[in-house]
Amino acid sequence: MGGSTQTSGYVTFINASPSFVTQDFFVDNIKVNSQALAYTQSTGYLEIKAAGHQLQVKSSINSTLNNTSTFSVTAPFYYSIFYAEDKSMLEIEDTRTALKAGQCRIRFINLSTAIGIVDLGVTNGTKFLNSLEYRTYSAYYEFNAGTTFTLYTAGSNVIIKDITVTLDSGHLYTIYLTGSSSSAVKYQLLTLN
């Protein structure tokens, strides 16, 4: 799985499915996690040879195959691969360029099968992201450390949930939304550096 930075990329696998047992992740039939991954857990970045690969997600309890797909890794880029509640996978390239002093970079992913299309805003401020659909992700936004957010039903001021997280300057984050009912919507903060 290893290799030089000239011939490899970096991939992290995230179990973003709150409804299932712990999962194992495989690349070309080789398990890449040392311990079974529960909801919100990830592998951290793994160095993977730049090429096309077969990905699999299996139940760590009984080895039931939950997803299989192909994915191409390009050197020297970084990727996040999310395993969602409907057993799908979402692969996203991670941008790791330098940040301005005092700021962090964050993107948002809607992996909730229940909430439909949503908007996001700064807490007690204005919306900055409209119409984030299921299994889609936003561009990156740069915010000052300490910023918090509010999740809205799309096109309205109806608050679904306040997103209170601790953001530190100099970091790259993803906030992903999960939950199969509106009352069970959760958010998770993933630090990618």
PEVEN-V455195 format. One record per backbone hydrogen bond with DSSP energy under -1.0 kcal/mol. NH is the residue of the N-H (numbers start at 1). CO is the residue of the C=O. E is the energy in kcal/mol with one decimal. If there is no record, write none. Layout:
nh=<NH/NH>
co=<CO/CO>
e=<E/E>
//
This chain:
nh=<7/9/10/11/12/14/15/16/16/23/24/26/27/28/30/32/37/40/41/43/46/48/50/53/55/56/57/58/59/60/63/66/67/69/71/73/77/79/80/81/82/83/84/87/90/92/94/103/104/105/106/107/109/110/111/114/118/119/120/121/122/123/125/128/129/132/135/136/138/141/143/145/146/147/149/150/151/152/153/154/156/160/161/163/170/171/173/174/175/176/177/178/184/186/188/190/192>
co=<4/48/77/46/79/81/41/14/83/37/58/56/30/54/27/25/23/15/38/13/11/9/7/71/69/26/67/24/64/22/59/57/57/55/53/51/74/10/92/12/90/14/88/84/82/80/78/100/143/171/141/173/175/136/177/179/132/152/129/150/126/148/122/120/120/118/110/133/108/106/104/102/167/144/163/121/161/119/158/117/153/151/151/149/103/168/105/190/107/188/109/186/181/178/176/174/172>
e=<-1.2/-3.0/-2.6/-2.4/-2.1/-2.8/-2.6/-1.1/-1.9/-2.5/-3.0/-2.7/-2.4/-3.1/-1.4/-2.8/-2.8/-3.2/-2.3/-1.8/-2.3/-2.8/-3.3/-2.7/-3.6/-2.0/-2.2/-2.5/-2.5/-2.4/-1.9/-3.1/-1.4/-2.2/-2.5/-2.9/-1.8/-2.5/-2.9/-2.9/-2.7/-2.7/-2.9/-1.8/-2.2/-2.6/-2.8/-1.9/-2.7/-2.5/-2.9/-1.2/-2.2/-2.2/-2.0/-1.3/-1.7/-2.1/-2.7/-2.1/-1.9/-2.1/-2.4/-2.2/-1.9/-3.3/-3.1/-1.4/-2.6/-2.8/-2.1/-1.6/-1.2/-1.6/-2.5/-2.6/-3.2/-2.8/-2.4/-1.9/-1.6/-3.1/-1.4/-3.3/-3.5/-1.1/-3.1/-2.3/-2.5/-2.1/-2.6/-2.3/-1.3/-2.5/-2.0/-3.3/-3.2>
//
